[in-house]
Amino acid sequence: MKIAIAQINFTVGDLAGNVGRIVEFAERARDSGARLMVTPELAVCGYPPEDLLLRDDFIAACERSLADLAARVRGITLVVGHPRAVDGKRYNSASVIQDGAVVAVYDKHNLPNYTVFDEERYFEPGAAPCVFGTDGVRFGVNICEDTWGAGGPGSALPRLAGNVQLGVNICADSWQAEAPRAARQAGAAVLLVLNASPYHVSKQQVRYDIMRERVAETGMPLIYVNLVGGQDELVFDGASFVLDVHGELTHQLPAFDEALGFVELVDGVPVKGEIAPSLPLEGEVYSALTLGVRDYLDKNGFPGALLGLSGGVDSALTLAIAADALGPERVRAVMMPSQYTAGMSREDALAEAQSLNVRYAEIAIKPIFDAFKTALSGEFKGLPEDATEENLQARIRGTLLMALSNKSGAIVLTTGNKSEMGVGYATLYGDMAGGFAVLKDINKMMVYRLAHYRNGISPVIPQRVIDRAPSAELRPDQTDQDNLPPYDVLDAIMEAYVEADLSPPEIIARGHARADVEKVVRLVHVSEYKRRQAPVGIRITSRGFGKDWRYPITNKFRHRFE
């Protein structure tokens, strides 16, 4: 028996388009001899639909689309994810479609409510396993979190022996934490898992580890089907896979690409098939960023992108990502030199644009800067120059970029990285002005690693851009380290505080200077108001400054350092 894995890039809310893609894949799978095809979680509507799920008209449209899909798919059994409503309650569901009709329905048991997930806001938990037969094989259906166990990775609930959970969120029918085991007990021989599991660094290994636990517990082979594509700040990497009853990997679909994979079952056992090669860490992250940029622009209808090119490594990397994601013909770079801009910055910016074959222009900002200072001279009389004048230059550049965006329809890509955003080393309505923040979750040290990685494909970033000391070039002889700890120190403290939730004493115990930790933690919190006004950006770590970072702006809590 041949099973098809439909690793498809869906668009949230594009019901007709999503159904069309499922039909296309189903026809290809059927023509290739597959008897069963499995799609990702909430395939009909895309994931995550967020508060669209609170609209009755949206749910009704999804149900009509499911009926349309059932009528159009013939000659193959289809397992498809979709939302549904029953007696005023909403469920994250999967339907089994055979011969134009829905023959079985499964409702997701475990609803994730951590990091970027808030499914308890929208759905009710299901209460029964779902097992169906095709060609003499009995399949069980689970959806994503069902196979991770109650609470999910990173849950505050304690994990005890036997995978039993204690805590205020436990349901009376606690077997819901054991959805794979329930499917086995109901007669399943193979477990199908529909997923919308977003990417972050090292996520695939976590999936392998957790799914191998489920295989060991149930004795069933497992087919893990994952969504691919960008949706706002999230990137879904696909990388669908199959495990046999020993937990051995038998199939691996490529990451960050649509794919139609096939699994051959012989007596219910998957025969080893194609295993796509894995990417190095930098390759994973770079692929996530290019996919995130491409889908954000294409799914939202932007004709192209433009960005301010400074001669620094952040803007150089952003330009390379944009050109690789969109094609050079859709990218425009603008250099906006001031009297503080080094000659090498202008030379390197031009070289970067030429190496990537993107459109390039220079607009000098000194005349505009002088005009602003003249206009403000009365109000500023007797006051020394300070960060005000530095920020004014950044805001002039932001205004010029937004004017070009308005005129052309292209979206402005901001170039700030996570290290800068973490401590507020950015200017509101200046270098933060734009529509999409490509490097928002990339710390400075990873910026350098990605620059080296991209140059290993073809040299597009001049080496001296990577080697020179970072500078905003807003005053004479300025460097970033005039105001911040060295970036390797800053990044380590940020990772410990933001991503690992360590306390300042714990970070100091790792060997960091108390003064550095105090400064970074203070800057993280006083900069919250800036981050709240920053454009959405691509999440690639386990905790970015977006859906999974919800700190209050007005906040008087201060950490104890003793």
N, C-alpha and C positions, 0 to 999 in steps of 0.2 A: 504494500500500500504506500502511495506517495502522498506526503503532506506538504503543502506550500506555506511558507512564512512570508507574509506580506509586510515588509518593512517600508512603510509609506510615509511621505512628508505631507501631513494634512495642514489645513488652515482653519483656525478657530472661526466658527460661524459660517464658513463657506459650505453649507450643507449639500447643495447641488454638486459643487466641485468635488467634495470629498466622496460622495456617493459615486460620482463618475470615475474617480480614481480606483475605488474598490472594485467596481464592475470591470474596469480595464484589467486590473491585476487578476481578478477571478477568471476572466476569459483566457488570459495568458496561462494561468495555472492549470485550468481545465484542459487547454489544448496541449499542455505538456504532460498530461496524464495524471495530474493530481486529483485525488478524490476528496480532499479536505483542505480548506485554506483558513488561516487564522490571522486576524488583524490586531493592531494595538488597541489599548484602552481608549474608550470614548472616540473611536475612529470616525463615527458619523459626524460629530460636531467639532472634533479637535480638542486638544487638551493644553492648558486648563481653560475652560470656558468661564470660570469665575462667576461673577454676578449675573451673567446671562442666564444661569441656571435658576435664578429667582423669578424669571419671567415665564408666565404660563404660556405666552405665545411662542417663546423659544422652545420649550419642551414639546408643545404641540407640533411645531415645525419639524423637530427631530423625529417624532413618532411618524409623521407623514413621510419623511425621508427614509426611515427604516422600511416602511411598507413599500415605497418605490424601489428600494434596493432589493427587497425580497422578490418582487415581481420581475426584476431584470436578471437575476442570477439563476442559471439553470445548469444542471449537469455536474454540480460540485456542491458539497456541503460547506457552508460558510459560518464561521464563528466571528461575530462582529460586535465591537463595543459601542455603547450608546447610552444616553441618559433616558430615564423613563419615569413616569409618575403613576402611582396607584393610590386611589383613595386620599388624594391630597399629599402624599409622601413621595419624595423623589429618591431615585436609586441610581447608582452607578452600575450599569448592567452590561451583560453580554447575551446576545441571542444566537441560537443555533438555527440556521436557515437551511431547509432542504426542500427541493422541488417547489419553490415559490412561497413557502410558508414557514413561519416561526414555529419550531417544534419543541423548543426548550428555552428557558430563560434563567440566567444566573444573576444574582444581585451581590455585589461586592460586600464582604463581611467586615473586614477591618478598614476603617476610614482613617487615613493618616492626617495628623494635625500637628505637624512639627516642621521646622525649617520653612520651605516654600509651600508646604501643603496646608490647606484648611478645609478638607472635605467634610468635616463635621458641620461646617456652616451650611452645606448644601444638601447632603444626602443622609438617608437613614441606612443603618446596616442591614444586610440581608440575613436570612435565617435558615437557609437550607442549601445543601450541596446540589450540584448539577452534574449529572452523568448521562452521556448519550452514546449511541453506537453508530459506527460507520464501517462497513465492510468487515464486520465481525470483531472490531476492536472497540473497547469501551474507553471513552475519553472523559476525564474530569476537567472542569473549568474553574480556574481561579483568576482573580484580577489583582495584579501588582502587590499591594500591601498584604493581601491574604497570605502570601508566601514568606513575608518578612517576619511575621509574628506580631502579636499585639503590641502596640506602642511604636513599633518600627525602630530603625537604627537611631541612636541618640535619644531614645525616649527616657523620660525621667522615671518611668516605672522600673522597679528593680527586676532583673532577670534572675529567676531561680531555677533550680534543678528541674528537669522535665519540662522546661519551657512554660511553667506556670507563672502567671503574673499576679501581683498584688498591687492594688492602688484604687483610687476613687473612680477611675474610668472603666473598671472591669464590668462586663455585662453579666447578667444572671446566667445566660447561656454561654458560659465561658469557653465552650468548645469552639466558639467563633475564632479564637486565637489559633485554632488548629484546622483551618480550612483545607489544607492539603490532605491531612489525615482523614478528615470527614469525607473527602472525595474518594479516598482509597476504600474506606469502610462502606461506601455506597456502591462499590463495584468497579471503580475506574482502574484501568491498567496503565494509562499514559496521562500525564498531567499537562494541560495546556494553560499557560500563564500569559494573559494579556497585560501589557505594561505601557505606562507613560512615565518612564524613569529618566529624569533629567541628568545631564552630564555634570560631574565635577571631577577634579583630579583624583585618580585612583578609584573611581566608582566601579569600574568593571570588575576589579578583583573582589570588591565587596559583594557584588552580585554573585560571582562564582561561589564565594564562600557560603553565603546564605542559601543559595539554591542547592548546593551540595548537602547542606544540613537537611533540607526538605527531602531530597532524594534518599538520604540515609534513613530518615524517619519513616518514609512511606514505601520504599522499595520500588518506586515508579520512575521510569525515565521522564524527563521534564523538557518541554519545549517552551522557551522563553522568547516571546515576541515583543520587541520594543519599538516605540515611536522614534522617528528621526525628523530633525528640522528645528528651526528657530521659532520661538514664540515669545516676543517681547524680550525679557532678560534671560529667559531659559533657552538652553540648547539641549535637544534630545539627540543622543548620539547613535541610536539604533543599536548596532553591535549585538543583534539577536543571536541566540545560541541554543544548542541542544546538549543535554547531559544524559548519559545512559544510566543504568541502575547502579553502576559502580561510581557514579559521579564523574566519569571521564567525559571530556569534551569531544563530541563527535561532529559538530557543525558549528561554524562561526561565520556570521555574515559580516560584511565590512562595516566599519564605523563611519558615521557622518555622511553616508550616501543612502539613497533609496536602493532597495534590493528585493528581488523575489527569489527566495531560497527554497530548496527542496530537500525533504527528509524522506528517506526510504525506510519503511518499517517492515521487518520480516518477523512474523510471530510476535508482534508487539515490541520488537527490539530495534532501535535505530541503528542502521548500518552506517559505519563511519563515512562521512562525506567531506565536502570542502571546508577548510578552515582558513579564513582570511587572515593574513598576517597582521600582527598588532603593530601599532605605531609607537615610536619613542614618546616620552612625556611631552617634549616640545612639539612634536608632530601632532599629538592629540590636541593640545591647547591651541595651536595655530589653526588646525582644522575646525575646532569649535568656534573660533573667532571669525573665520571666513564664512562659515555657514551661518552664524548669527547675523553678520552684516548683510549677507546676500538675502536671507529670508526677511529680515526687517524691512529692507528697502523694497524688495519685490512684492511682498505680501501687503505692504501699505501703499504701493503704487508710486514710489519716488523714482523719477527718471535717472537720477544719478546722485553722486555725493561730492562734496567739496570740503576742504579742510585747510587750516592755516599751517603752513610748513615753515618751521622755525630754524631748521638746521640742527635740531636736537634729536636724540634717539627716539623719544616718544612719538613725535610727529612722523619721523621717518618710518617707524614700524607701522603706525596707523595707515600711512599711505600705501605701504606694501600690502597690508591686509586688504585694504579697500580695492586696490587694483587687481589682486588675485581673486577677490570675491566677485567683483562686478565686471571686470574687464577694463582696461585702461581708457577706453573710449567713454566710459561713464564716470570718470573721476577727474576732478579739477583741484589743483594745488595752488595756493596763493601765499606768496612770501610778502610780509608786511614789515620791512625793516624800519628801524628808528635810528637815532644817532648813537644808540648803545649797541646796535647789532654789529657783531664782528664780521669782517670780510669773509672769513672762512664759513660762517653760517650761510651767507648768501651763495657762496660757491657750492657748498654741499647740498643746499636745498635744490639748486638748479640741477646738480648732478643726479640727485635722487629722482627728480621728476623725469629727467631725460632717460635714465636707466629703466624706468617703468613705462615710459612713453605716454605719460599723462599730460593733459593740458596744464600750462604753468603761466602764472602772471606775478608781477611784482607791483605792489602799491605802497609807496612810501607814506609813513604816518607822521613824520616830523612836522609837516605843515599843519596837519589837523591838530596834533598835540600842542603846537605853539598857539594855534587859534583858541583852543580850550583854555590854556593857561592865561592867555590875554583876557578872555571872557571872565575868568574867575579871579583875576588879579586883585580886584577890589575886595572881594570876600576873603582872600588868602593873604592880604597885606600884613606884613610883619610876622608871618608864620613860616617856619622852615619847611623845606621840601621833605617828604617822608613817603610812606607807603601809598599815600593818596595819589601822588603823581605816577607811581609805578602801576597802580590799579587803573589809572586813567588810560595808560597806554594799552593795557589788556582790553579795556572796554571799547576803545576805538577799534581795535582789531575785531572784537566780537561784533560790533555794529556793522563793519564792512562785510564780514562774512555773512551776516544775516541779510544784508541788502542784496548780496549776490544770490543768496538762497531764494529770497522773495522773487527776484527777477527771473531766475532760471527754473525754479521748482525743485532744485537739488537740495538734499538735506545736508546740514552741517554736521560733520563728525567731530566731536571733541577728542582731544588727544591726551587728557590727563590720566594718570595711572592711579592704582589703589593706594599706593603709599602717600601720594599727594592728597587724594581725597580724604584719606583717613585723618590727616592732621590739618586739613583746611588750607593746604598750600596751593590755593587756586583762587581765582577772582570771580566772584558773582557777576554775571552779565558781561564777563570778559572771556577768559579762556574756558569758562564753564558754559558759555552760550552755544547752544546747538541742539540737535535733535536726538543724537545717539552717541553714547560714550563707549567706544570700542574697548578701551583698556581699563574700564572702571574697576574690574576685579583682578587686574594684573599688577602685582607689586613690581617695584623698580628692578629688583634683581632678576625677576622673570622676564622683564622687558629686554634686558641684555641677553638672556638665554635665547629668547625668541629671535632677536636680531641676528645672533650668530647662526641660529637654525635656518632662518630665511636666506642668509647669505650663503649657506651651504648648498642651497638649491641653485641660486644664481646671485652674483654679487650686486645688490641694489642699494645697500646702505654703506657709505664710505666708512672705512675703518676708523678714521679719526673722529667721526661722529660717535662711535661706540667708546673710543678711548678718552675723549675729552671730559673734563669735569662738567656735570650738568649745571645749567644756568638759565634763568628766566630772561637774562639780558634786559633788565628794566632799569639798571643803574650801572655805573662804571665798575668793572672788575667783580661783578656779582657772581656768586655760586650758590647752589642750593644749600650747601653745608654751612653757609653763613648763619642759617636759621634752624637747621635740622641736624640731628645726629647723622652719621654716615648711613647710607641707605641699607647696607647689610645689617646694621644694628637696628635701624628703624623697622625694617621688614620683619626681623625676628621678634621684636616686641609686639608689633601689630598682629602678627600671626598668632602669638600666644594669647593676646588679650581679646582680639576680635573673633578669631576662628576657634580657639580652644577654650575661651572663657576662663582663662587663668586669672587669678587675683594678682595685683601688683607684687605682694610678697613672694608669691610663687614664681613670678617672672624674674624678680631680683635673685632668687635662689638659683636660677639657671645661669647666673654669672653676669647679668646685666647691671650696669651702674644705676644706682638709685635715682640719680638726677635725670638720666635718660628716660627711665621708666615713668617717673613723675611727669616729665614734660610731655611724653607721647600720650599717656593716658589723659592728661588734662586737655591736650589739643584734640584728641578724639571726641571728647564730650562737648567742648565749646564749639566744635565745627559741625555739630549735628544740623543746625539750621541751614548751613550751606548745602550739605548733602541732600537734605530734603527738597532742595530746589534744583538739584542736578538732573540732567537727562538720564533716562533709563540706559542701562548698559549691560553687557553680556556677563553672566555669572559663570565662573569656571572653578571656584573653590567651594568648599562645603559651607561657607558663610560669606556672602557678598553684602555690599551695602545696598540692599534692595528688599525683596519680599521677606527675607529671613533676617533682617536687621531692623528692629522696631523699638529703638530707644526714644524716649521723650525728648523734645527740644528743651522744654522748661523742666529742669532737673537739678535739684540741689544735693543729690547724693554724692558724697566724696569718699573715695577709698581710704582705708587705713593702711599706712605703709610700714608701721612698726612690726 
